[in-house]
Amino acid sequence: MRIDDLSWKIMEALQKNSRVTLKEIAQIVGLIYNPELKPTELLKKEPRF
């Protein structure tokens, strides 16, 4: 799956579930881009767009 397809799926999910925050999306995408990063380390960082 390409990142473009994944981004589209994330946006569709956001439209269906408005409780998902942009920070949560950034964390999910961050894990995809940096799989070696631990989720706890990701929580400390501010999402960059």
PyMOL CGO cylinders between C-alpha atoms (Angstrom):
from pymol import cmd
from pymol.cgo import CYLINDER

trace = [
    CYLINDER, 0.00, 0.00, 0.00, 1.36, 3.39, -0.98, 0.3, 1, 1, 1, 1, 1, 1,
    CYLINDER, 1.36, 3.39, -0.98, 1.47, 6.30, 1.46, 0.3, 1, 1, 1, 1, 1, 1,
    CYLINDER, 1.47, 6.30, 1.46, -0.98, 8.20, -0.77, 0.3, 1, 1, 1, 1, 1, 1,
    CYLINDER, -0.98, 8.20, -0.77, -3.53, 5.38, -0.48, 0.3, 1, 1, 1, 1, 1, 1,
    CYLINDER, -3.53, 5.38, -0.48, -2.95, 5.21, 3.26, 0.3, 1, 1, 1, 1, 1, 1,
    CYLINDER, -2.95, 5.21, 3.26, -3.40, 8.97, 3.67, 0.3, 1, 1, 1, 1, 1, 1,
    CYLINDER, -3.40, 8.97, 3.67, -6.69, 8.76, 1.78, 0.3, 1, 1, 1, 1, 1, 1,
    CYLINDER, -6.69, 8.76, 1.78, -7.90, 5.92, 4.01, 0.3, 1, 1, 1, 1, 1, 1,
    CYLINDER, -7.90, 5.92, 4.01, -6.95, 7.93, 7.10, 0.3, 1, 1, 1, 1, 1, 1,
    CYLINDER, -6.95, 7.93, 7.10, -8.87, 10.94, 5.82, 0.3, 1, 1, 1, 1, 1, 1,
    CYLINDER, -8.87, 10.94, 5.82, -11.92, 8.76, 5.11, 0.3, 1, 1, 1, 1, 1, 1,
    CYLINDER, -11.92, 8.76, 5.11, -11.70, 7.35, 8.63, 0.3, 1, 1, 1, 1, 1, 1,
    CYLINDER, -11.70, 7.35, 8.63, -11.51, 10.89, 10.02, 0.3, 1, 1, 1, 1, 1, 1,
    CYLINDER, -11.51, 10.89, 10.02, -14.72, 11.84, 8.23, 0.3, 1, 1, 1, 1, 1, 1,
    CYLINDER, -14.72, 11.84, 8.23, -16.51, 8.84, 9.75, 0.3, 1, 1, 1, 1, 1, 1,
    CYLINDER, -16.51, 8.84, 9.75, -15.02, 9.19, 13.24, 0.3, 1, 1, 1, 1, 1, 1,
    CYLINDER, -15.02, 9.19, 13.24, -14.52, 12.81, 14.28, 0.3, 1, 1, 1, 1, 1, 1,
    CYLINDER, -14.52, 12.81, 14.28, -13.15, 11.74, 17.67, 0.3, 1, 1, 1, 1, 1, 1,
    CYLINDER, -13.15, 11.74, 17.67, -9.83, 10.92, 16.02, 0.3, 1, 1, 1, 1, 1, 1,
    CYLINDER, -9.83, 10.92, 16.02, -7.54, 13.91, 16.47, 0.3, 1, 1, 1, 1, 1, 1,
    CYLINDER, -7.54, 13.91, 16.47, -4.90, 15.22, 14.09, 0.3, 1, 1, 1, 1, 1, 1,
    CYLINDER, -4.90, 15.22, 14.09, -2.26, 14.43, 16.70, 0.3, 1, 1, 1, 1, 1, 1,
    CYLINDER, -2.26, 14.43, 16.70, -3.35, 10.78, 16.74, 0.3, 1, 1, 1, 1, 1, 1,
    CYLINDER, -3.35, 10.78, 16.74, -3.20, 10.69, 12.94, 0.3, 1, 1, 1, 1, 1, 1,
    CYLINDER, -3.20, 10.69, 12.94, 0.29, 12.23, 13.04, 0.3, 1, 1, 1, 1, 1, 1,
    CYLINDER, 0.29, 12.23, 13.04, 1.38, 9.54, 15.50, 0.3, 1, 1, 1, 1, 1, 1,
    CYLINDER, 1.38, 9.54, 15.50, 0.05, 6.77, 13.25, 0.3, 1, 1, 1, 1, 1, 1,
    CYLINDER, 0.05, 6.77, 13.25, 1.76, 8.24, 10.19, 0.3, 1, 1, 1, 1, 1, 1,
    CYLINDER, 1.76, 8.24, 10.19, 4.91, 8.83, 12.24, 0.3, 1, 1, 1, 1, 1, 1,
    CYLINDER, 4.91, 8.83, 12.24, 5.02, 5.15, 13.16, 0.3, 1, 1, 1, 1, 1, 1,
    CYLINDER, 5.02, 5.15, 13.16, 4.72, 4.22, 9.49, 0.3, 1, 1, 1, 1, 1, 1,
    CYLINDER, 4.72, 4.22, 9.49, 7.58, 6.54, 8.51, 0.3, 1, 1, 1, 1, 1, 1,
    CYLINDER, 7.58, 6.54, 8.51, 9.71, 5.67, 11.57, 0.3, 1, 1, 1, 1, 1, 1,
    CYLINDER, 9.71, 5.67, 11.57, 8.97, 2.05, 12.56, 0.3, 1, 1, 1, 1, 1, 1,
    CYLINDER, 8.97, 2.05, 12.56, 11.97, 1.98, 14.94, 0.3, 1, 1, 1, 1, 1, 1,
    CYLINDER, 11.97, 1.98, 14.94, 10.43, 4.78, 17.00, 0.3, 1, 1, 1, 1, 1, 1,
    CYLINDER, 10.43, 4.78, 17.00, 8.62, 3.67, 20.14, 0.3, 1, 1, 1, 1, 1, 1,
    CYLINDER, 8.62, 3.67, 20.14, 5.07, 5.01, 20.61, 0.3, 1, 1, 1, 1, 1, 1,
    CYLINDER, 5.07, 5.01, 20.61, 6.06, 6.61, 23.94, 0.3, 1, 1, 1, 1, 1, 1,
    CYLINDER, 6.06, 6.61, 23.94, 8.81, 8.59, 22.21, 0.3, 1, 1, 1, 1, 1, 1,
    CYLINDER, 8.81, 8.59, 22.21, 6.32, 9.61, 19.55, 0.3, 1, 1, 1, 1, 1, 1,
    CYLINDER, 6.32, 9.61, 19.55, 3.95, 11.00, 22.18, 0.3, 1, 1, 1, 1, 1, 1,
    CYLINDER, 3.95, 11.00, 22.18, 6.65, 13.38, 23.42, 0.3, 1, 1, 1, 1, 1, 1,
    CYLINDER, 6.65, 13.38, 23.42, 7.23, 14.84, 19.96, 0.3, 1, 1, 1, 1, 1, 1,
    CYLINDER, 7.23, 14.84, 19.96, 4.94, 17.38, 18.37, 0.3, 1, 1, 1, 1, 1, 1,
    CYLINDER, 4.94, 17.38, 18.37, 3.62, 16.28, 14.98, 0.3, 1, 1, 1, 1, 1, 1,
    CYLINDER, 3.62, 16.28, 14.98, 5.23, 17.97, 12.01, 0.3, 1, 1, 1, 1, 1, 1,
    CYLINDER, 5.23, 17.97, 12.01, 3.28, 18.57, 8.80, 0.3, 1, 1, 1, 1, 1, 1,
]
cmd.load_cgo(trace, "trace")
